[in-house]
Amino acid sequence: MTITAAKNTATALRLRYTPAVYASLDLARQSTAHAAQSQAVMLGEGAFWVVCMADAAKLEAAGFEWAV
């Protein structure tokens, strides 16, 4: 369900990329540590979503929150 939600949100908000979905904040943060570009962890629907900074701004404008 959470992967489907990420895909649907990516389509609806016209995100650059489909968010990478993680069940835990630690796993999401680990994935950003090894990324070539800056990434952000957002609170997705029932999971943590890792997205590029441009997509994070779009998600924030749509009401999604940053994972702290």
NORZIFEN-V262060 format. One line per field, one symbol per residue. ss: DSSP state (a for helix, b for strand, c for the rest). A space follows every 10 residues. Layout:
# NORZIFEN-V262060
ss: ???
This chain:
# NORZIFEN-V262060
ss: caaaaaaaaa aaaccccccb bbccaaaaaa aaacccccbb bbbccccbbb bbaaaaaaaa acccbbcc
